[in-house]
Amino acid sequence: MSILGECGHITCEKCLDDSQGAEECQAHLCTGSVQGFRIIKAADLGIVRGFATHGPVPEMGLAYHGSKLSSLVGLLSDHNAIPESDRVILFIQYPEVMKAASDILREAKISHLVVFSNDHHASRKIIQFQSLKDDIRVLILQLGDVTAAGLNLQVANHIIFLGPLFTMSRYDYTSGMTQAIGRARRYGQAKHVHIYHLLTLNTLEVNIFEDRRQERIARKGGNFLVMNEQETNDDEACWKGKDLQGSQLDNVDG
């Protein structure tokens, strides 16, 4: 069984083949287009029951905020991955998502500060985050905004990107990501800097991430790896489909 992303109709495999051949949903009076990258396999769906990849998450947060933000809380709550004493920079591109992330972190009782674009209190918040006297674990910054440019945030050694950076060109993407990572990974940093990318599988987020980096994401032994395209052999990782189906990844043997 599959769900057609354009119209939402549920279809069996035979009807799916017919719909793809006609490039149109075969349900009565439906004219929804059928595109491969918008077909959701029923096997990919599941019920989240209060646990994300990295640990327990409040049930209310899961229901209200969605799986990605719940996975964020799970990662921050996993003190084996991110020790409680370590500081974290969370980069988010859009103000609405920054607010949603702040809401769920507040629900999970994770201490944090948010610096929006043109925030008049930005300097005070940055100093507060840099001060080890204050128990602030997470600083949320707007990815690509000038407010975050040039900041020295060596106090943090974990950087989380809540999704790929959307830009007009690969050059802009590389520049923006280099600037963001450079807030913590710079001369004088005494700790190893850990970088996390939170992406939603079977969406264009994966395609954008792979295209901008010229790399592939593969699943191996329950973990996800970023692999160079030249190092990915066809017999090692089977990548399905067309230009917009890079998110339909298979497992890597081993």
C-alpha positions as CSV (number, residue, x, y, z in Angstrom):
1,M,0.0,0.0,0.0
2,S,1.1,3.5,-0.8
3,I,-0.1,7.1,-0.3
4,L,-0.1,9.6,-3.1
5,G,1.3,12.8,-1.8
6,E,-0.5,15.1,-4.2
7,C,-4.1,14.0,-3.4
8,G,-3.7,11.8,-0.3
9,H,-5.4,8.7,-1.8
10,I,-4.3,5.3,-0.6
11,T,-3.6,2.8,-3.4
12,C,-2.5,-0.8,-3.8
13,E,0.6,-1.7,-5.8
14,K,-1.3,-2.5,-9.0
15,C,-3.3,0.7,-8.9
16,L,0.0,2.5,-8.1
17,D,1.6,1.1,-11.3
18,D,-1.5,2.2,-13.3
19,S,-1.4,5.7,-11.7
20,Q,2.4,6.1,-12.5
21,G,1.8,4.9,-16.0
22,A,-0.9,7.5,-16.5
23,E,0.9,10.1,-14.4
24,E,-2.5,10.7,-12.7
25,C,-4.3,9.3,-9.7
26,Q,-6.8,6.6,-10.8
27,A,-9.4,7.3,-8.1
28,H,-12.8,8.3,-9.5
29,L,-12.9,12.0,-10.5
30,C,-9.4,12.6,-9.0
31,T,-6.9,14.4,-11.2
32,G,-4.0,14.5,-8.8
33,S,-0.6,14.1,-10.4
34,V,1.6,11.1,-9.5
35,Q,5.3,11.9,-9.0
36,G,7.7,9.3,-7.7
37,F,9.2,11.4,-5.1
38,R,5.8,12.2,-3.6
39,I,4.7,8.6,-3.1
40,I,4.8,7.5,0.5
41,K,5.2,3.8,1.1
42,A,3.0,2.5,4.0
43,A,5.9,0.5,5.3
44,D,7.7,3.8,5.9
45,L,5.0,5.0,8.3
46,G,4.8,4.2,12.0
47,I,3.5,5.3,15.3
48,V,5.8,7.3,17.6
49,R,5.2,6.3,21.2
50,G,7.2,8.8,23.3
51,F,10.7,7.8,22.2
52,A,12.9,9.3,19.6
53,T,16.2,8.0,18.2
54,H,18.3,9.2,21.1
55,G,16.0,8.8,24.1
56,P,12.7,9.6,25.8
57,V,10.7,12.6,24.8
58,P,7.7,14.1,26.5
59,E,4.5,12.6,25.0
60,M,2.9,16.0,24.6
61,G,5.9,17.3,22.6
62,L,5.7,14.4,20.2
63,A,2.1,14.9,19.5
64,Y,2.3,18.7,19.1
65,H,5.7,19.4,17.5
66,G,6.4,16.4,15.2
67,S,9.1,13.8,15.0
68,K,12.0,16.0,14.1
69,L,11.7,18.4,17.0
70,S,11.0,15.4,19.3
71,S,14.3,13.8,17.9
72,L,16.0,17.0,18.8
73,V,14.9,16.8,22.4
74,G,15.9,13.1,22.4
75,L,19.4,14.0,21.2
76,L,19.8,16.8,23.8
77,S,18.4,14.5,26.5
78,D,20.9,11.8,25.7
79,H,23.8,12.6,28.0
80,N,26.0,9.9,26.5
81,A,25.8,11.7,23.1
82,I,25.9,15.3,24.5
83,P,27.1,15.5,28.2
84,E,25.0,17.7,30.3
85,S,27.9,20.1,31.0
86,D,28.6,20.6,27.2
87,R,27.2,23.7,25.4
88,V,25.2,23.4,22.1
89,I,24.6,25.7,19.2
90,L,21.3,25.0,17.4
91,F,21.1,26.6,13.9
92,I,17.7,27.0,12.3
93,Q,17.0,29.0,9.1
94,Y,13.5,30.2,9.7
95,P,12.1,32.3,12.7
96,E,8.9,30.3,12.9
97,V,10.8,27.1,13.4
98,M,13.1,28.7,15.9
99,K,10.1,29.6,18.0
100,A,8.7,26.1,17.7
101,A,12.0,24.6,18.7
102,S,12.2,27.0,21.7
103,D,8.7,25.9,22.7
104,I,9.5,22.2,22.8
105,L,12.8,22.8,24.6
106,R,10.9,24.8,27.2
107,E,8.4,21.9,27.6
108,A,11.3,19.5,28.0
109,K,12.9,21.8,30.6
110,I,16.1,22.2,28.5
111,S,17.7,25.6,29.4
112,H,18.3,27.7,26.2
113,L,18.4,31.2,24.7
114,V,17.0,32.3,21.3
115,V,18.6,35.1,19.3
116,F,16.3,36.2,16.5
117,S,17.4,38.5,13.6
118,N,17.8,42.1,14.8
119,D,17.4,41.0,18.4
120,H,18.1,44.1,20.5
121,H,19.2,41.8,23.4
122,A,21.5,39.7,21.2
123,S,24.8,40.8,22.9
124,R,23.5,40.2,26.4
125,K,22.2,36.7,25.4
126,I,25.5,35.8,23.8
127,I,27.5,36.9,26.9
128,Q,25.1,34.9,29.1
129,F,25.6,31.8,27.0
130,Q,29.4,32.2,27.0
131,S,29.4,32.6,30.8
132,L,29.9,29.2,32.4
133,K,28.2,30.6,35.5
134,D,24.8,30.4,33.9
135,D,23.2,27.1,33.3
136,I,22.3,27.7,29.6
137,R,22.9,24.5,27.5
138,V,21.6,25.6,24.1
139,L,21.8,28.8,22.0
140,I,19.4,28.9,19.1
141,L,20.7,31.1,16.2
142,Q,19.3,31.9,12.8
143,L,21.3,30.1,10.1
144,G,22.5,32.5,7.5
145,D,21.7,35.6,9.5
146,V,24.3,38.3,9.9
147,T,23.7,38.3,13.7
148,A,25.5,34.9,13.9
149,A,28.4,36.0,11.7
150,G,31.7,36.6,13.4
151,L,30.6,35.3,16.8
152,N,33.2,33.5,18.9
153,L,31.3,30.7,20.6
154,Q,34.2,28.3,21.5
155,V,32.3,27.6,24.7
156,A,30.1,25.3,22.6
157,N,31.5,22.0,21.1
158,H,28.2,20.6,19.7
159,I,26.5,22.1,16.6
160,I,23.1,21.0,15.5
161,F,21.5,21.9,12.1
162,L,17.7,21.4,12.2
163,G,17.5,20.8,8.5
164,P,19.6,21.7,5.4
165,L,20.4,25.3,4.5
166,F,18.3,26.5,1.6
167,T,20.3,28.7,-0.8
168,M,20.3,29.8,-4.4
169,S,23.7,28.2,-5.1
170,R,26.2,25.6,-3.9
171,Y,28.7,28.4,-3.2
172,D,26.2,30.2,-0.9
173,Y,25.5,26.9,0.9
174,T,29.2,26.2,1.5
175,S,29.9,29.8,2.6
176,G,26.9,29.7,5.0
177,M,27.7,26.4,6.5
178,T,31.4,27.3,6.9
179,Q,30.5,30.5,8.7
180,A,28.1,28.6,11.0
181,I,30.5,25.8,11.9
182,G,33.2,28.4,12.4
183,R,31.4,29.9,15.4
184,A,32.7,26.9,17.5
185,R,35.3,25.2,15.3
186,R,38.0,27.9,15.3
187,Y,41.5,28.6,16.6
188,G,41.6,28.2,20.4
189,Q,38.9,25.5,20.6
190,A,40.1,22.9,23.1
191,K,37.4,20.3,22.5
192,H,36.4,18.1,19.6
193,V,33.5,19.8,17.8
194,H,30.5,17.5,17.0
195,I,28.3,18.3,14.1
196,Y,24.7,17.0,13.8
197,H,22.3,17.3,10.8
198,L,18.7,16.5,11.4
199,L,17.0,15.5,8.2
200,T,13.6,14.0,7.4
201,L,13.8,10.9,5.3
202,N,11.8,10.6,2.1
203,T,11.7,14.3,1.7
204,L,13.6,16.9,-0.4
205,E,15.7,17.8,2.7
206,V,17.8,14.7,1.9
207,N,18.0,15.6,-1.8
208,I,19.1,19.2,-1.0
209,F,21.7,18.0,1.5
210,E,23.1,15.5,-0.9
211,D,23.2,17.9,-3.8
212,R,24.8,20.8,-2.0
213,R,27.5,18.5,-0.5
214,Q,27.9,16.3,-3.5
215,E,27.7,13.3,-1.1
216,R,25.3,10.5,-0.4
217,I,23.6,9.4,2.8
218,A,23.5,5.7,3.5
219,R,22.2,3.6,6.3
220,K,24.6,1.0,7.8
221,G,23.9,-1.1,10.9
222,G,21.2,1.2,12.1
223,N,23.4,4.3,11.7
224,F,23.5,6.9,8.9
225,L,26.7,7.7,7.1
226,V,27.6,10.5,4.7
227,M,29.6,9.0,1.8
228,N,31.5,10.5,-1.1
229,E,29.7,9.8,-4.4
230,Q,33.0,8.5,-5.9
231,E,33.4,6.1,-3.0
232,T,29.9,4.6,-3.2
233,N,29.9,1.5,-5.4
234,D,26.7,0.3,-7.0
235,D,27.2,-3.1,-5.4
236,E,27.7,-1.6,-2.0
237,A,24.8,0.8,-1.8
238,C,21.8,0.7,-4.2
239,W,20.4,4.2,-4.8
240,K,16.9,4.2,-6.2
241,G,15.3,6.2,-8.8
242,K,15.5,9.6,-10.4
243,D,16.8,13.1,-9.6
244,L,14.2,13.8,-6.9
245,Q,14.3,10.3,-5.4
246,G,17.7,10.5,-3.7
247,S,15.9,10.3,-0.4
248,Q,14.8,6.8,-1.2
249,L,18.0,5.3,0.3
250,D,18.8,1.6,0.8
251,N,21.0,-0.1,3.3
252,V,24.8,-0.4,2.9
253,D,25.9,-4.0,3.3
254,G,28.1,-4.7,6.3
